[in-house]
Amino acid sequence: MALLSVEDVRVEFGGIVALADLTFTIEAGTVCALIGPNGAGKTTLFNCVSRLYEPTSGRIVFDGVDLLDRPAHAIARLGIARTFQNLALFPALTVVENVMVGAHSRGGTSRARRAEALRILERLSLAHLAHRPAAGLPYGTLKRIEIARALAASPRLLCLDEPAAGLTHSEVDELARLVRELRDELDLTVLLVEHHMAMVMSISDKIVVLDFGSKIAEGPPAQIRSDPRVIEAYLGTPA
């Protein structure tokens, strides 16, 4: 059963079509990757799901709820959390304080939010940094802190916007393992925007390919890897 349904979503900015009647679904418990060249509309869709953008037309339904009928501040409470393409942490706050921000939508006491944040940091092998300011920490570590903050909201749908960007090869491999493990441990559904194709192909159950705002392919990794339209538009022909 689909947890998220994107139905004929169209986004226009002053006559520029960022998304052209995009339709796809994500089944509960799966990893769905959204790939395509820069400017294809991937982050635009993320911004529609999180209600930062208002689609020109279409529907986005999460577990039976039309997200477009809800304000942006209500999205986290429904069970949707995201990371950002560009880091959106608070440098002056400690690591644990940054993660606690993610738990704000859940309510509860500050003590309870801190305890949950510390538990998540322990799971992500970041507990030793809990009381360090975020400023000055390595880029790969900051990426993991962003994931920790998203997890603090106890999401059912985790939207990861280019989590592997700027990471080393070993960090990307570790991230891929982490995403798979978190999906299984927390019964998460994951929507992933990513350019690192080895990671995408290794962890995705389904891939949706965009080009100039339009869907040009959808299917399992093996099918996408050999699709002539995808190769021409994005993957390229092996040398």
Secondary structure, 3 states (H helix, E strand, C coil): CEEEEEEEEEEEECCEEEEEEEEEEEECCCEEEEECCCCCCHHHHHHHHCCCCCCCEEEEEECCEEHHHCCHHHHHHHCEEECCCCCCCCCCCEHHHHHHHHCHHHCCCHHHHHHHHHHHHHHCCCHHHCCCECCCCCHHHHHHHHHHHHHCCCCCEEEEECCCCCCCHHHHHHHHHHHHHHHHHHCCEEEEECCCHHHHHHHCCEEEEEECCEEEEEECHHHHHCCHHHHHHHHCCCC
